[in-house]
Amino acid sequence: MLLAPLAQTLTERSGSVPLWAARAPGRVNLIGDHTDYSQGFALPMGINLYTLAVATPSTAGSESIRILSTREGEARLELSGEDSRSGDWTDYLRGVLQQYRQRGIQVPAMDVVIGGNLPLGAGLSSSASVELCFASLIELASSQALPTMERALLCQQAEHDYAGVPCGILDQFAVSFAKENRAMLLDCRERSIQSLRLPSQLSIAIVDSRVRHELADGGYAARRGEVEAAQEQLGKSLRDASVDDLPEITDDIIRARARHVISENDRVLAFAAALASDDRQTAGRLMYASHESLSRDFAVSCDELDTLVEAAREAGAPGARMTGGGFGGSMIAFVNVGDEAEFARLINKRFSGAGFGHADIRWVEAVAGAKAWKWT
């Protein structure tokens, strides 16, 4: 359903039907934020909100990739010479393309239309999704498939080099390795993944705060710098630290940032154990504790997200927390099956009553990771 309009637009622009298609899911992090760049643990899943693309070989004899994003506009990526950063949404694509070119992969000239239903800036990894969608498309078009892990790391490096976001591996790995009906325990040091069943009799809600975050604006990098400062003072990764080490950190802010990461790693492992035993009560309690830590110790929440989480608690949701890098974005909540309508009513009542307007609620399922395929 989502691909058909993109295919029609491509044909109208290029005069040709699509030859290749690709899609990549967004991701929601059930627990474990700002732990990945200190070799810690996270527990994400792919969600059924997607970035999609269709493409056909260019017939104009150009040495470029002509792109139309149905949400962002038009762009042209050069296939010869240096394609420098432009400071906008195209940098996610330019960075990916340059990574393939640096590996000597001959990317063909093509016309591409990109769209989808994954909201932008909502803390659901739209950046990694568009990177992996485009990367999968490039590999199919060039007949040069990379191993899944190498592709994920390529996209992470592209985001560092071109988008200016010093992200860890969480988003790219989640979008790449996601499995249907499963969450994943991601060990960011070992780069290993353990597949986990989701709790039974629970629906998963994502509620958009509508506060759009821009991780490239410095907040994310500042938090990463504070985590690195804590590790420098302790002389070890926060993955290897405990709360007993915290008194060694003299700065109050740096100590608070470290306390979040250390305690969050513990919560992720406890959450994974709760999933394994289908212990919804413990899993939910850990989600609320994670939000409290992100809001107070790591200071990446906002009034809208705090209001949503408190509303979810009042609505009887077993668990809820902000998700993603923060500074806006979305809340994820576990909701008992059968309570969805009442949950939505109470969330909207509290959110609008606080002056934040209508709450945008999406009900999501766990889906498989990025892929590309021939259209015909």
C-alpha positions in Angstrom: 0.0 0.0 0.0 2.8 2.4 0.9 5.0 1.5 -2.1 2.4 1.9 -4.8 2.3 5.8 -4.7 6.1 5.9 -4.6 6.2 3.7 -7.7 3.7 5.9 -9.5 5.7 9.0 -8.7 8.9 7.4 -9.9 7.3 6.5 -13.2 5.9 10.0 -13.7 9.4 11.5 -13.0 11.6 9.0 -14.9 9.3 7.4 -17.5 10.3 4.0 -16.2 8.8 1.5 -13.8 10.7 0.6 -10.6 13.4 -2.0 -10.9 14.4 -2.1 -7.2 12.7 -1.5 -3.9 13.8 -1.3 -0.3 12.4 -0.8 3.1 13.7 -0.3 6.7 11.8 -0.2 9.9 12.0 2.3 12.6 13.0 1.1 16.0 11.8 1.6 19.5 14.0 1.1 22.5 12.1 -0.8 25.2 14.9 0.1 27.7 18.6 1.0 27.6 19.2 4.6 26.2 22.5 6.3 26.1 24.3 3.1 27.0 25.6 2.0 23.6 28.5 4.4 23.2 30.0 3.2 26.5 29.9 -0.5 25.5 26.7 -1.2 27.5 23.4 -3.0 26.9 20.2 -2.0 25.2 17.0 -3.7 24.4 15.3 -2.5 21.2 12.9 -3.9 18.5 12.0 -3.0 15.0 8.6 -1.5 14.5 6.0 -1.6 11.7 6.6 2.1 10.7 8.9 2.2 7.7 11.2 4.2 5.4 10.6 2.9 1.8 12.3 3.5 -1.5 11.8 2.6 -5.1 14.4 3.1 -7.9 15.2 2.7 -11.5 18.4 3.1 -13.5 18.9 6.6 -14.8 18.2 7.0 -18.5 19.7 10.5 -18.7 23.3 9.4 -18.9 24.1 11.4 -15.8 26.7 10.6 -13.1 24.4 11.1 -10.2 21.6 9.7 -8.1 18.5 11.9 -8.5 16.3 11.6 -5.3 12.8 12.8 -4.4 11.8 12.4 -0.8 8.0 12.8 -0.5 8.5 14.5 2.8 11.8 16.4 2.5 12.1 17.4 -1.2 14.6 16.8 -4.0 18.3 16.1 -4.0 21.1 15.1 -6.4 24.0 13.0 -5.2 27.1 13.0 -7.3 28.8 9.7 -8.3 32.1 11.3 -9.3 34.3 13.7 -7.4 33.7 14.7 -3.7 30.1 15.1 -2.6 30.5 17.4 0.4 28.1 17.8 3.4 25.1 20.0 2.7 23.9 20.5 6.3 20.4 19.1 5.7 18.5 15.8 5.5 20.5 14.7 2.4 23.7 14.3 4.5 22.4 10.9 5.8 22.2 9.7 2.2 25.5 11.4 1.1 27.3 9.8 3.9 26.1 6.3 3.1 26.9 6.8 -0.6 30.4 8.0 0.2 31.0 4.9 2.4 30.2 2.6 -0.5 32.4 4.6 -2.9 35.3 4.5 -0.5 35.0 0.7 -0.6 35.3 0.8 -4.3 31.7 -0.2 -5.0 30.5 1.1 -8.3 27.1 2.6 -7.6 25.0 3.1 -10.7 23.2 6.3 -11.6 19.5 6.0 -10.7 16.3 7.8 -10.0 15.0 7.2 -6.5 11.8 8.1 -4.7 11.8 7.8 -0.9 8.8 8.0 1.5 7.1 6.0 4.3 5.1 6.4 7.4 7.9 6.5 10.0 7.6 10.0 11.7 10.7 12.1 11.6 12.3 13.4 14.7 10.1 11.3 17.0 12.8 9.3 18.7 12.1 6.3 16.5 15.4 6.2 14.6 14.2 7.8 11.3 17.8 8.6 10.5 19.1 5.0 10.8 16.0 3.8 9.0 16.7 6.0 6.0 20.4 5.1 6.0 19.7 1.4 6.0 16.9 1.7 3.4 19.3 3.6 1.1 22.2 1.2 1.8 20.1 -1.8 1.1 19.0 -0.2 -2.2 22.6 0.6 -3.2 23.7 -2.9 -2.6 20.9 -4.4 -4.7 21.5 -1.9 -7.5 25.2 -2.5 -7.5 25.1 -6.3 -6.9 27.5 -5.8 -4.0 25.9 -7.2 -0.8 27.8 -6.6 2.4 27.3 -8.7 5.6 24.6 -7.3 7.8 27.0 -6.1 10.6 29.3 -4.4 8.1 26.3 -2.6 6.6 25.2 -1.4 10.0 28.6 -0.1 10.9 28.9 1.6 7.5 25.7 3.5 8.2 26.9 4.4 11.8 30.1 5.8 10.3 28.1 7.8 7.7 26.1 9.4 10.5 29.3 10.4 12.3 31.0 11.8 9.2 28.2 13.5 7.4 25.3 14.1 9.8 27.6 15.1 12.7 25.9 12.8 15.2 28.4 10.7 17.3 25.9 7.9 17.8 26.6 4.4 19.1 25.6 1.2 17.4 22.1 0.9 18.9 20.0 2.4 16.1 21.8 0.9 13.1 22.0 -2.5 14.7 18.3 -2.5 15.7 17.1 -1.5 12.3 19.4 -4.1 10.7 19.0 -7.1 12.9 15.3 -6.7 14.0 13.2 -9.9 13.9 9.4 -10.3 13.6 7.7 -10.7 17.0 10.9 -10.4 18.9 12.9 -7.8 20.8 16.7 -8.0 21.1 19.2 -7.8 23.9 22.1 -5.9 22.3 25.6 -6.2 23.9 27.3 -3.1 22.5 30.8 -4.3 23.5 30.6 -7.8 22.0 28.2 -6.7 19.2 26.1 -9.7 20.0 22.4 -10.1 19.9 20.0 -12.3 21.9 16.5 -12.6 20.6 13.7 -12.3 23.2 10.0 -12.9 23.2 7.8 -10.0 24.0 5.5 -10.1 27.0 2.2 -11.8 26.5 -1.2 -10.0 26.7 0.4 -6.6 26.2 -0.1 -4.0 23.5 2.7 -1.6 22.7 1.9 2.1 22.4 4.1 4.9 21.1 3.0 8.3 22.0 4.6 11.2 20.1 5.3 14.2 22.3 5.5 16.3 19.1 8.6 17.9 20.5 11.0 17.5 17.5 14.5 16.6 18.5 17.6 17.4 16.5 20.4 15.2 17.8 22.9 17.0 15.6 22.3 20.3 17.5 24.8 19.5 20.2 22.7 18.0 23.1 23.5 14.4 22.2 27.2 15.2 21.7 27.3 17.0 25.0 25.9 13.9 26.8 28.4 11.7 25.1 31.2 14.0 26.2 30.0 13.9 29.8 29.9 10.1 29.7 33.4 10.0 28.3 34.5 12.4 31.0 33.1 10.1 33.7 35.0 7.1 32.1 38.2 9.1 32.1 37.9 9.9 35.7 37.1 6.3 36.6 39.7 4.9 34.3 37.3 2.4 32.8 34.2 2.0 30.8 30.9 2.6 32.6 30.0 -0.9 31.4 32.6 -2.1 34.0 31.7 0.4 36.7 29.2 0.1 39.6 27.4 2.6 41.8 30.2 2.1 44.3 32.6 3.9 41.9 30.4 7.0 41.8 32.0 8.9 44.7 35.3 9.0 42.7 33.6 11.4 40.3 33.9 14.9 41.7 31.6 16.8 39.4 27.9 16.6 40.3 26.7 16.6 36.7 29.2 14.1 35.5 28.4 11.9 38.4 24.7 12.0 37.6 25.3 11.1 34.0 27.4 8.1 35.1 24.8 7.1 37.6 22.2 6.9 34.8 24.4 4.8 32.5 25.5 2.4 35.3 22.0 1.9 36.6 20.5 1.6 33.1 22.8 -1.2 32.2 21.6 -3.1 35.3 18.0 -2.4 34.4 18.5 -3.7 30.8 19.8 -7.0 32.1 17.0 -7.3 34.7 14.4 -6.4 32.0 15.8 -9.1 29.7 15.4 -11.6 32.6 11.8 -10.4 33.2 11.0 -10.9 29.5 12.4 -14.4 29.6 10.1 -15.3 32.5 7.1 -13.3 31.1 7.2 -11.1 34.3 5.3 -8.1 33.0 5.2 -6.4 36.5 8.9 -6.3 36.9 9.5 -5.3 33.3 7.1 -2.4 33.7 8.6 -1.2 36.9 12.0 -1.1 35.3 10.6 1.0 32.4 9.3 3.6 34.9 12.6 3.6 36.7 14.5 4.1 33.5 12.4 7.2 32.6 13.1 8.6 36.0 16.8 8.2 35.5 16.7 9.7 32.0 14.7 12.6 33.2 16.6 13.4 36.4 20.2 12.1 36.1 20.6 12.3 32.3 18.4 15.3 31.7 17.2 14.4 28.2 13.4 14.4 28.9 11.1 17.4 28.6 7.8 18.5 30.2 5.7 16.8 27.5 7.4 13.4 27.9 7.3 13.6 31.7 3.6 14.4 31.5 2.9 11.5 29.1 4.8 9.0 31.4 2.9 10.2 34.5 -0.4 9.9 32.5 0.5 6.4 31.5 1.1 5.5 35.1 -2.3 7.0 36.1 -3.9 5.1 33.3 -2.7 1.8 34.7 -0.1 1.1 32.1 2.3 -1.7 33.4 5.3 0.3 32.1 6.2 3.5 30.3 9.2 5.6 29.5 10.7 8.1 27.1 12.5 6.3 24.3 15.4 7.3 22.0 18.0 10.0 22.3 15.7 12.4 24.1 15.3 16.2 23.9 11.8 15.4 22.6 10.6 12.4 20.7 8.2 9.7 22.0 7.1 7.7 25.0 6.7 3.9 24.8 4.2 2.2 27.0 3.1 -1.4 27.7 -0.7 -1.5 27.8 -2.8 -4.5 29.0 -4.7 -6.0 26.1 -8.3 -4.8 26.3 -7.3 -1.5 27.9 -6.2 0.3 24.7 -9.2 2.6 24.3 -9.3 3.7 27.9 -5.5 4.2 27.8 -5.8 6.5 24.8 -8.7 8.4 26.4 -6.9 9.1 29.6 -3.6 10.0 27.9 -5.4 12.5 25.7 -7.3 13.9 28.6 -4.1 14.5 30.6 -1.9 15.7 27.7 -4.5 18.1 26.4 -5.3 19.3 29.9 -1.7 20.2 30.4 -1.9 22.4 27.3 0.0 20.2 25.0 -2.8 19.4 22.6 -3.9 16.0 21.1 -1.7 13.0 21.8 -0.6 11.1 18.7 -0.8 7.4 19.7 0.5 4.6 17.4 0.1 0.9 18.2 3.1 -1.0 17.0 4.4 -4.6 16.5 7.9 -6.0 16.2 9.0 -6.6 12.6 12.0 -7.7 10.7 14.9 -5.5 9.7 16.0 -3.7 6.5 15.8 -5.4 3.1 15.8 -4.7 -0.6 14.3 -6.7 -3.5 13.7 -6.6 -7.2 10.4 -4.9 -8.1 9.5 -7.5 -10.8 
